[in-house]
Amino acid sequence: MDEKEYTAELLLSWKTKGEDRARRALVNPSSLNAGPNFAETIALVYVQRDSLPYDPPAGLHIPAGHVPYQKILPVPVSVPYPIRDPYIYVNYGPAGTIPPGMCLITTACLNQGTGVDENVKIDVTFNSDAIRRHDLLGQNRIACIDGGRNGSWSASFLIPDLLPNECRHAIVGARDEPFDVKVYSQNSGRGVDIFRFDIVGDGWDTQPFEDSPWASAR
Protein backbone atom coordinates (compact mmCIF):
# COMPACT_ATOMS: atom_id res chain seq x y z
CA MET A 1 0.00 0.00 0.00
CA ASP A 2 1.30 3.42 -0.96
CA GLU A 3 0.62 5.70 2.01
CA LYS A 4 1.01 8.75 -0.23
CA GLU A 5 -2.16 7.74 -2.11
CA TYR A 6 -4.26 8.57 0.95
CA THR A 7 -4.45 12.31 1.50
CA ALA A 8 -5.39 13.99 4.76
CA GLU A 9 -8.68 15.09 3.16
CA LEU A 10 -9.57 11.51 2.20
CA LEU A 11 -8.72 10.11 5.63
CA LEU A 12 -10.74 12.86 7.30
CA SER A 13 -13.68 12.04 4.99
CA TRP A 14 -13.51 8.35 5.96
CA LYS A 15 -13.30 9.30 9.65
CA THR A 16 -16.37 11.57 9.36
CA LYS A 17 -18.38 8.87 7.53
CA GLY A 18 -17.41 6.24 10.10
CA GLU A 19 -18.42 8.43 13.05
CA ASP A 20 -21.73 9.33 11.36
CA ARG A 21 -22.54 5.66 10.74
CA ALA A 22 -21.72 4.76 14.33
CA ARG A 23 -24.11 7.45 15.62
CA ARG A 24 -26.90 6.24 13.31
CA ALA A 25 -26.33 2.61 14.28
CA LEU A 26 -26.79 3.52 17.96
CA VAL A 27 -30.25 4.87 17.08
CA ASN A 28 -31.13 2.06 14.65
CA PRO A 29 -28.93 -1.02 15.23
CA SER A 30 -30.69 -2.95 12.45
CA SER A 31 -29.03 -0.63 9.94
CA LEU A 32 -25.57 -1.97 10.83
CA ASN A 33 -23.77 -3.23 7.69
CA ALA A 34 -26.97 -3.41 5.62
CA GLY A 35 -28.91 -0.16 5.84
CA PRO A 36 -28.54 3.01 3.76
CA ASN A 37 -25.80 4.19 6.13
CA PHE A 38 -23.55 1.65 4.43
CA ALA A 39 -24.13 2.69 0.84
CA GLU A 40 -20.94 3.97 -0.80
CA THR A 41 -21.86 5.68 -4.06
CA ILE A 42 -19.27 7.24 -6.32
CA ALA A 43 -19.75 8.91 -9.71
CA LEU A 44 -17.61 8.17 -12.76
CA VAL A 45 -17.83 10.78 -15.52
CA TYR A 46 -16.54 9.82 -18.96
CA VAL A 47 -16.19 12.34 -21.80
CA GLN A 48 -15.90 10.88 -25.29
CA ARG A 49 -15.17 13.14 -28.27
CA ASP A 50 -14.36 10.62 -30.99
CA SER A 51 -16.48 7.93 -32.61
CA LEU A 52 -15.19 4.44 -31.77
CA PRO A 53 -16.29 1.92 -34.41
CA TYR A 54 -17.25 -1.70 -33.73
CA ASP A 55 -15.45 -3.05 -36.80
CA PRO A 56 -11.65 -3.36 -36.98
CA PRO A 57 -9.74 -1.55 -39.70
CA ALA A 58 -9.10 -3.31 -42.99
CA GLY A 59 -5.78 -5.07 -43.00
CA LEU A 60 -5.68 -5.92 -39.29
CA HIS A 61 -4.09 -9.36 -38.96
CA ILE A 62 -6.28 -11.64 -36.85
CA PRO A 63 -4.61 -14.96 -35.94
CA ALA A 64 -6.69 -18.14 -35.94
CA GLY A 65 -8.72 -18.51 -32.74
CA HIS A 66 -8.39 -14.81 -31.94
CA VAL A 67 -10.86 -11.91 -31.99
CA PRO A 68 -10.14 -8.21 -32.54
CA TYR A 69 -10.84 -5.55 -29.93
CA GLN A 70 -10.35 -1.83 -29.73
CA LYS A 71 -8.10 -0.73 -26.89
CA ILE A 72 -9.62 2.01 -24.73
CA LEU A 73 -7.55 4.46 -22.72
CA PRO A 74 -9.32 6.31 -19.87
CA VAL A 75 -7.28 9.48 -19.33
CA PRO A 76 -7.69 10.83 -15.76
CA VAL A 77 -8.87 14.44 -15.61
CA SER A 78 -9.98 14.71 -11.99
CA VAL A 79 -9.47 11.79 -9.58
CA PRO A 80 -10.00 12.60 -5.87
CA TYR A 81 -8.19 9.43 -4.77
CA PRO A 82 -6.98 6.20 -6.40
CA ILE A 83 -9.59 3.62 -7.41
CA ARG A 84 -8.89 0.17 -8.77
CA ASP A 85 -10.59 -1.22 -11.89
CA PRO A 86 -13.07 1.63 -12.41
CA TYR A 87 -16.25 0.85 -14.31
CA ILE A 88 -15.70 2.14 -17.86
CA TYR A 89 -18.56 2.94 -20.21
CA VAL A 90 -17.80 3.45 -23.92
CA ASN A 91 -20.19 4.47 -26.70
CA TYR A 92 -19.41 2.57 -29.89
CA GLY A 93 -20.67 3.47 -33.35
CA PRO A 94 -19.63 4.09 -36.94
CA ALA A 95 -17.57 7.10 -37.99
CA GLY A 96 -19.58 10.29 -37.55
CA THR A 97 -21.56 8.99 -34.56
CA ILE A 98 -20.03 11.87 -32.62
CA PRO A 99 -19.83 14.88 -34.99
CA PRO A 100 -16.86 17.26 -34.83
CA GLY A 101 -17.19 19.76 -32.00
CA MET A 102 -19.56 17.50 -30.04
CA CYS A 103 -19.08 15.04 -27.18
CA LEU A 104 -20.88 12.38 -25.18
CA ILE A 105 -20.82 12.73 -21.40
CA THR A 106 -21.61 9.55 -19.49
CA THR A 107 -22.18 9.84 -15.74
CA ALA A 108 -22.16 6.41 -14.09
CA CYS A 109 -23.20 6.10 -10.43
CA LEU A 110 -21.78 3.02 -8.74
CA ASN A 111 -22.72 1.84 -5.25
CA GLN A 112 -19.65 0.16 -3.78
CA GLY A 113 -21.18 -0.34 -0.34
CA THR A 114 -23.37 -2.96 1.32
CA GLY A 115 -26.46 -0.79 1.81
CA VAL A 116 -29.04 0.58 -0.62
CA ASP A 117 -28.51 4.24 -1.51
CA GLU A 118 -31.57 6.38 -2.19
CA ASN A 119 -32.49 9.43 -4.26
CA VAL A 120 -29.23 9.68 -6.17
CA LYS A 121 -29.43 12.88 -8.25
CA ILE A 122 -27.19 13.79 -11.18
CA ASP A 123 -26.93 17.40 -12.41
CA VAL A 124 -25.03 18.18 -15.63
CA THR A 125 -24.77 21.93 -16.24
CA PHE A 126 -23.34 24.05 -19.07
CA ASN A 127 -22.88 27.81 -19.42
CA SER A 128 -24.87 27.84 -22.67
CA ASP A 129 -27.58 25.93 -24.56
CA ALA A 130 -25.02 23.25 -25.42
CA ILE A 131 -27.12 20.13 -24.81
CA ARG A 132 -28.58 18.30 -27.81
CA ARG A 133 -30.06 15.14 -26.30
CA HIS A 134 -29.91 12.60 -23.49
CA ASP A 135 -30.09 8.81 -23.44
CA LEU A 136 -30.76 6.27 -20.71
CA LEU A 137 -30.46 3.22 -23.03
CA GLY A 138 -33.65 1.62 -21.76
CA GLN A 139 -32.51 1.34 -18.14
CA ASN A 140 -35.12 1.14 -15.43
CA ARG A 141 -35.05 3.00 -12.10
CA ILE A 142 -33.45 6.11 -13.57
CA ALA A 143 -35.27 9.06 -15.15
CA CYS A 144 -34.54 12.48 -16.60
CA ILE A 145 -36.45 14.86 -14.34
CA ASP A 146 -35.44 18.18 -15.89
CA GLY A 147 -33.82 19.50 -19.08
CA GLY A 148 -31.79 17.20 -21.27
CA ARG A 149 -33.50 18.40 -24.46
CA ASN A 150 -32.12 20.12 -27.55
CA GLY A 151 -31.10 23.64 -26.51
CA SER A 152 -31.10 22.92 -22.77
CA TRP A 153 -28.46 24.38 -20.48
CA SER A 154 -28.69 21.50 -18.02
CA ALA A 155 -29.95 17.97 -17.48
CA SER A 156 -30.99 16.37 -14.18
CA PHE A 157 -31.50 12.67 -13.53
CA LEU A 158 -32.85 10.77 -10.51
CA ILE A 159 -32.11 7.22 -9.37
CA PRO A 160 -34.70 6.42 -6.63
CA ASP A 161 -32.66 3.54 -5.25
CA LEU A 162 -29.21 2.16 -6.07
CA LEU A 163 -28.51 -1.38 -4.90
CA PRO A 164 -25.13 -2.62 -3.62
CA ASN A 165 -22.68 -3.21 -6.51
CA GLU A 166 -25.21 -1.71 -8.93
CA CYS A 167 -24.42 0.92 -11.55
CA ARG A 168 -26.83 3.25 -13.36
CA HIS A 169 -25.73 5.78 -15.95
CA ALA A 170 -27.04 8.72 -17.94
CA ILE A 171 -25.64 9.99 -21.25
CA VAL A 172 -25.76 13.61 -22.42
CA GLY A 173 -24.86 14.60 -25.99
CA ALA A 174 -23.68 18.20 -26.22
CA ARG A 175 -21.28 20.65 -27.76
CA ASP A 176 -17.75 20.14 -26.50
CA GLU A 177 -17.79 23.02 -24.03
CA PRO A 178 -16.91 23.35 -20.32
CA PHE A 179 -19.50 21.76 -18.05
CA ASP A 180 -20.04 20.85 -14.43
CA VAL A 181 -21.34 17.62 -12.90
CA LYS A 182 -22.67 17.32 -9.37
CA VAL A 183 -24.07 14.13 -7.84
CA TYR A 184 -25.92 13.92 -4.55
CA SER A 185 -27.49 11.05 -2.64
CA GLN A 186 -29.67 10.71 0.43
CA ASN A 187 -27.02 8.62 2.14
CA SER A 188 -24.15 11.01 1.52
CA GLY A 189 -26.07 14.11 2.54
CA ARG A 190 -23.58 16.01 0.38
CA GLY A 191 -21.87 15.79 -2.98
CA VAL A 192 -20.80 12.31 -4.05
CA ASP A 193 -17.11 11.84 -4.95
CA ILE A 194 -16.70 12.37 -8.71
CA PHE A 195 -13.99 10.78 -10.88
CA ARG A 196 -13.64 12.27 -14.34
CA PHE A 197 -11.91 10.68 -17.33
CA ASP A 198 -11.55 11.38 -21.03
CA ILE A 199 -12.17 8.29 -23.18
CA VAL A 200 -9.66 7.82 -26.00
CA GLY A 201 -9.29 5.01 -28.52
CA ASP A 202 -5.80 3.46 -28.34
CA GLY A 203 -5.68 1.37 -31.51
CA TRP A 204 -6.67 -2.22 -32.23
CA ASP A 205 -5.29 -5.53 -31.04
CA THR A 206 -6.36 -9.19 -30.90
CA GLN A 207 -6.79 -11.68 -28.11
CA PRO A 208 -7.62 -15.40 -27.84
CA PHE A 209 -11.35 -15.99 -28.06
CA GLU A 210 -11.36 -17.74 -24.67
CA ASP A 211 -10.03 -14.57 -23.04
CA SER A 212 -12.64 -12.34 -24.65
CA PRO A 213 -16.01 -11.20 -23.24
CA TRP A 214 -17.77 -13.29 -25.88
CA ALA A 215 -16.41 -16.53 -24.39
CA SER A 216 -18.41 -16.02 -21.17
CA ALA A 217 -21.56 -15.34 -23.20
CA ARG A 218 -21.58 -18.75 -24.87
N, C-alpha and C positions, 0 to 999 in steps of 0.2 A: 504494500500500500504506500502510495506517495503522499506523505503528510501535507505537501505543498498544494495538493489538489483541493484541500478542504480549507476554505477561507474562514476568517473569523465571522463574517456575515452568515455563511452557510451554517456553521456550528451553532451560532446564536439562534438561527431560524429553527433548527432541529430541537434545541433546548426549549424554545418557546412552545413549539408544537407538542413536545412531550409533556411539559407542565400543564398545558391546556387540556390534553387528553386525560391526564391523571385527575384533574379537578372534575371533569365531566364524568369519569368513571366512578368517582366517589358518590355522585348524585344518582347515576344510573349504571350500576355494576354490570347489567346485562349487555351494555354496549362494548365491554372490554373485548378487544381483538376482532369484533365482528360488526359493530355499529358504524354509523357515518363518521364517528371520530377517527376511524382508522382508514378512511379513504385517503389516497395519495395521488391526486390528479396533477399531471403536468400537461403542458401544451407544446406541441411540436409544429412549428410553422415552416413550411417549405415553399420557396419561391422558384418557379420554373419559367424560364424565358424562351427556351428553345423546344421545338417539336422533337420528340424522341420516337422514331418509327418502330413498329413491331418487327419488320422484316430486315434481315441483315443486308449489307451492301453486296452488290454483285462482285463476284471474285473472291469472296471470303472462303478460305479453305476450311472445310468441315470434315474432320476425320471420321471414319466409320464408327458408329456407336456413340457419336458425340452430337450435341445440340448447340446452336449458337445462342449467345445472350449478350445484351448490351450492358456494359459496365456503367454503373451510376456512381457519381462522386458527390456526396453531400458536403458542401463547403460551409464550415461554421461561420456564422455572421455574429450571433450573440448567444453565448452558452454560459448560463449562470454558474454551472459547476459540471464536472465530467459526468456523462452518462454512458453506460455500456449498451451496445447493440440497440440504438434508437430505432423505433418504428419509422420506416421510410415509405412515403407514398409518392408514386411517380405516375404522371399522366402520359400514356402512350398514344400515339396517333400518327397519321401520315404527315409528310412535310406540309407546312402551312396550317397545321392544327392551331398553333399559336402564332398569329400574325406578327410581323415586325412591330416593335414598340408596345407590345402587349405582354402580359404575364398571367400565370395561374398561381394563385395563393391558396395553398391547402393548409388548414389549421386542424390538426389532429389532437384530440383530447384523450389521454391515456390514463386510466386509473391503475396505479401500481400498488395500491394498498389492498387490505383485506375487507374493507367496509364499502358499502354502496355510497357513492357521492350523489348529491342531489342539486338540481337547478344549476347546472353548469352553463354559463352564458359566455358566448364568444362575440366580441365587437371588433369589426374590421373597419377602420376609418381612414378616409383620404382627405386631402385639402382641396379637392375639386370633384367634379362629377365624373370620376374616372371609371366607376364600375360599369361593366357591360352585362354581366349575368352572374348567377350563382348555380351551384349544382350540389345535390346531396346524394346522387347516384342510387336512388331508391332505398336508402337506409331508413329504418324505422327508429322511433324515439329520438329524433332530432328534427327541428323545424326552423325555417327562416321566419323570424317574428317581426322583422322590420327591415326595409330597404332591400338591397341586393338586386335591384332592377336596373335596366339600362338607364344611365344618367344619374344613378344614386351616388351620394357621397359616402355612404356607409352601408354596412350589412350586419345584422345581429341574428344570432342563432341561439337556440335553447335546447339543451339536453336535459329532460326532466330527471332522469336517473342514469348513472353510469356505474355498471357493475365492476367488481374486481377483475383486473386483467382485461377489461373491455376498452375498445377504442372506437370513437365516433369522430367523423371528420366532415368539414364543410369546405367547399371549393368556391373561390371568387375569381372570376375572370375580369381583368381590368387593364387600363393603361399602366405601363411600367413607370409608376411615379411613387414618391415616398408615401408610406402608409404606416398606420399604427395598429397593433393588435393587443387587445386586453382580454383576459379570460378570468372569470370569477366563478366560484362555486360556493354552495351553502356551507360545505364543510370547512373550506379555507377561511371564509369570512373576510377574504382580501383577494388581491390578485394572485392567480396561479402562476407558478414559475413557467416562463416561456423560453423555449430553445428555438432559435431561428437558423435555418440553413438555406443556402442556394443549391438547387439541384442542377447538376451539369452532367451531360453525357461524356463518358471517358473511353469511347471506342468500343469495338466488338471483340469478343473472344469466344472460345468454345469450351465445353466441359462434358465429361461423360454423362450419358443420359441418366444413369443411376444416381448421380449427384445433383441432378436438376430438380426443380419443383414439380415437374411433370411426373417424375417417378413415383412420388407419394400420392399422386392423384389417380394412379392406375387402379 
